[in-house]
Amino acid sequence: MKKTLFIIILLIGVLPSVGCDQDLVSLFLSIGCSNDKQAVKVDLNKKEPVNLRESSDVITYAYLPQYSHTVSYQRHHLLINFLRKETGLNIKQIFPDTFEQYIKMVGQGKIDISYSNPFIYIKIAHRYGARAFSRIVEVFNQESFRGQIICRADNQHIKSISDCRGKSWIAVDSTSAGGYLYALGYFAANGIQKSDFSEISFAPGPGGKQEGVVLAVYAGKYDIGTIREGTLNVVADKIDTSEIRVIAKTPLFPGWVYAARAGLDSEIVKKIKTAMLKLDYNQKKHKRILEAAHFTRIISSDDHDFDPVKELAATVGIRLEE
C-alpha cells in the first residue's frame, strides 16, 4: 500500500514536467491501492519517444525552456486551457529540452505556436519564416525586459562592470536574450570584448538554465553570470538571494513574443490572437491566468517590433544563420 502510494505521488510530481493533463492526474488517483498486489517498480530513467502529433488537429504550443519544464507547465497550463475553451482548438503544450532543440522543432514544423525571447524569435523568423503576432506585458506594465550581470555578494574583486575583465562568465545559452545577448551588447558598449574574459560557458542540461546560472555563481564556480531580470525571484526558495549581487542591468528591449510557424492557417492564428487579447487583468478569472504566467496582458505585435534586437545582434557580430 505504501509503495503504491509513493509511486502515485512520484508520478504526480513528474506529470507537470511532461505536460500531462489534469485528467491524467485524476486517473492515477482513481486507481485502487490493493494490499494483495505487488507494487510495480517504475524506472524513470527510461524514456519513450513522444508522438507530438497525436491527431491531425493538434496545435502545438511551446515555451522556450529558459526555466525547468515544471515551471513552464505551472506558468502556462491555465493559459492553454483558456485558449482551448475560447478557440475550440486542440492546443497542447509540448516541452523541448534545449534552446537548440526548440529552434530545430520550429524548423521541422513541430511547434505551431512558439513563445520565446526576442533573440530566438529573430532567429526562427530569419531561418524558417516564423512571424510574430503578439507579445507580452510583464509585471508593473513593462512591455520590455532586460538582463542582469551578477556575482557573489562577497566577491571583493568585482565592484563595477570594468572589473569583469579577466573573469570567468557563465551565461544561460548562446541564444538567450536576457541571459547572454543583452549582456554581450552591454559589455561591448563598455569596451569589454568576449576575448577579455578568462572563460565563457553556458549553463548545461535541459531546461532550468536561468536557475543554473544563478546556482553556479552562488556555488563560486564562476565569477560572474548573466540572467534575465526576474530570475532571482525564481530561485529565492533554493538559495539566499542576498548572497547574490547585481553588478549591472542592461538596457531594455521588447518583451517575449508569440509567433506562428510558417504555413500555419491564418484563421487559426487569428483565433488564438483574438483570445489572447481578450485577457483582462481586472477580471478575476483572467487575473489568475495572467498571474500564473507572470503577465499583466498580451498585446498585438509584428516583426518590426524586434528591429532593435536585430540591430544589437549585428552590432555584436552574431549571425542569425548560426
N, C-alpha and C positions, 0 to 999 in steps of 0.2 A: 504493500500500500504506500509506504513512504517513498520507495524508489519510483513508483509510478507518478506520484505527485511531484517529485523532484524533476522528472523528465518533462512533465507538463509545464511546470514553472520555467524550466530551462528553455523549452521551445517557445513559450510566450515571450520570453526575453529576447529571443532571436528573431521572432517574426517581424518586428518593425524594421530590422536591418535588411530584410529581403523584400519588404514591400507587400506583405500579405494583408488581405482584407481583414477587417474585424470579425466578419462572419467565420473566418477560419479559426480565429481565437476561440469563438464560441463553440465551434465543433470540438476542439480539443477538450474544452471544459465539460462538454456533454458526454465524453467517453467515460464509461463506468470504471471505477477503480476496484477491481476484484482482488480479494486476498488469495484466491486459488489459481491465479495466473502468474506466470513468471514475467518479471519486468524485462523489456527488450532493451538491450544496450544500443544507444544511438551514437554513431561515430560522426561528429560534426565536422571532422576534417575532410570527409569525403564529400565532393560536390558533384552534382549532376548539371549538365548544361541546361539552361532555361530557354524555352521557346518563347521569344519575345512577342511573336505573333500568334497568340492563342487562337484568334479568329481574324478574319479579314477586316472586321470593323474596329479593331483596337486602334486607339490613338495613343501613342506612347509619349510620355512626359518624363523628362529627366532633369534633375537638379545637379549642376556641376558639383562633383564631390569635394568641395572645399572642407567640409566637416565630415564626421562619421556618417554612415548610412542611417544609423538610428536617429541622429539629429535631422538629417534630410527628411526622413519619414515623419518625425514628430512635427516638423515645421510646416510640411506641405500636405499631409493627408486630408486635413479638413478642407483646404482649398480645392483639392482634387475632387473630393466628394461634392462640394458646392458646384464645381464646373460640370460634373456629370449630371447633376439634377437640373441645372439651368440650361444646358445644351442638349441633353439627351444622348450625348456621345459616350462611347465606351472608353473612357480615358483611364489609363493605367500608368502609375509611376514605376519607372524602372531605375536601376541603380548601377551605373558604370563604376568601376573601381578606381580609375585614374583619369586625370585630365586628358591624357593621350588617348585612352580608350573612348572617352566621351567624344572627342573630336572625330575619331575614326568611325564611330557609330553614326554620327550625323552624316558623314560622307557616304555611308552604306545605306542610308535611308531608314535606319533603325530607331532614330529619335525624331519624332514628328514635331514636338514642341520642346524647345530647349530653353532652359533657364540658366543663364551663365553670366559671368563677369564680362565687362565690355571688351577685354583683350581677347578672350576666347571668341566672343561674338565676331569681332572684325576678322579673325582667322577663318571661322566657318562661313562667313559671308563671302570672303575673298576666294576661298578654295572651293566651296560647294554651293554657293548661291543662296544660303540661308538669308532670311530677311526679317529684320526687327519689326514688331507690330505693337509692343507695349514695353514699358519699363516701370520699375517700382519707385515708390517714395518711401523712404525709411523713417525710422522714429525721428521725432522732432521736425517732421515735414521736410527732411532732406532729400532732394532729388539727385544728389551726388554723394559720393563717398571717397575715402582716401585710405592711404596706407600709413602704417606706423613703423618706425625703426626702434627696436627695443634692445635692452641689455639687462643684466642683473643689476639690481639697485645698489649692491655693494661693490660693483666694478669701479675701482678708483682710477682706472686707466682711460675711461671714456667719460668725458664731461660734455663734449659737443660733437657735432657732426664731423668736424675735421679729425677728431680722434679715432674715427672708424678706419682710417688708413692703416694698412698693415694687419688688420684684424681678420678673424675668421667669421664668415657670414653664412647663415642658413636662411634660405628663402623657402616659400611654400612650393613653388613649381615654376618652371621656366615660362609657363603660360598663365601664371597668376597675375592679375591686375594689381590689387592692393598688396599682395604678398611678394611681388617682385618688380613688375614693370614700373609702377609708380615710384618705387624706391630707387630703381635704377636711374630714372629720369631726375629724381631729386639729388642723388649723388652726383650725377653729371653736371647739374646746374651749380653744384658747389665745388666743381673742379676735381671730383673723385671718379676715376675710371674703374672698370672691372679689374684691370691689371693691378690696381692699388691694394687689392685685398689679398691676404695670405691664402685664402681658400673661399670658394663659393660652393655651397652644397644645397641640395634640395631635399625637402622632407620626404622620407620613404613611405611606402605602404599604400594600400587602398584607402581612400577617404581619410578624414581626420588630419589632414596635412597642416591646416592652420594651427590646430591644437599641438601638433607635433613640433612645430617651430617654437612655440612658447615653452613647451616642456624641455626641449633641447637646450634652450638658453637658460632656463631655470636650473637645469642639471649641470650647467657650466661646460657643456660640450662645445659650445660656440660662443664667441664674444658678443656677436650681435645677431638679431633676427629681424625679419620683416614680415608683417602680417597686415591684414585689413583691419581697420578700426572696428571695434566691437568684439574682436576675438577674445580679449582678456575677460570679458563677461562670460563667455562660453566655458572657460577653464577655471572660473572662480571657485567651483566646487571641487576641483582637483588639487589646486595649489594656492598658496598665499600670494595673491597677485601684487601685494605691496612689495614683494621681493623683486618685482619687475619694474624697470624704469623706462618710460618712453623718451627716447633721445630727441626725436623729431617726428613731425607729421608732414606728409606730402600734400601738394595741392589737391583740391577736389576735382573729380572727374564724373561724368554721367554714371548714373546708378545701374544696377543689374538689369538685364534685358531679357525679354521673351522674344524668341524668334521661331519662325516656321521654316521647316526644311523646304528646299526647292521641290516644286511639284505637288506640294500638299494643296488639296482643294481649297480655293479661296473662300468658299462658303463655310468650310469648317473653321478656318482662321477667323472669319468674321464672327461666327457664333461664340468662339472662345474669347475673343477680344471684347465683344459686347458684354459677356458675362463678367469678365474681369473688371471692366469699367463700372459695373453696377455696384461693386463692393463699396459700402459706405460705413466708415468708422463710427458714425453716430448711431447706426443701427446695432442693437445688442448682438444679434446673431452673426452679423458681419464682423463686428469688432473682435469676437472670439477667433474667427478665421484669420483675420489680419494680424492680430497679436501673436498668434501661434507662428505665423510666417515671418514675423518681425517686419511687417509692412505697416504703413498707415493708409496707403491707397495704391492703386495701379493706374497709370496714365498712358495715353496714346504716345507712340514713338515711331520713328523711322530711322533709316540708315544714317541720315545726315547728323543725327544727334551724337554720333560717335566719331565724327571727324577729329575732335581733339585727341582721341586715343590713337587714331591712325597717325596723326602728326607726331605724337610722342614716340610711337614705335619706330617711325622713320628717323627721328632725331637720335635715338639711342642705337640705331643700326640693326633693328630686328626686322627680318623679312617675314612676311606673312605666309610665305610658302613653306617656311621651315617649321 
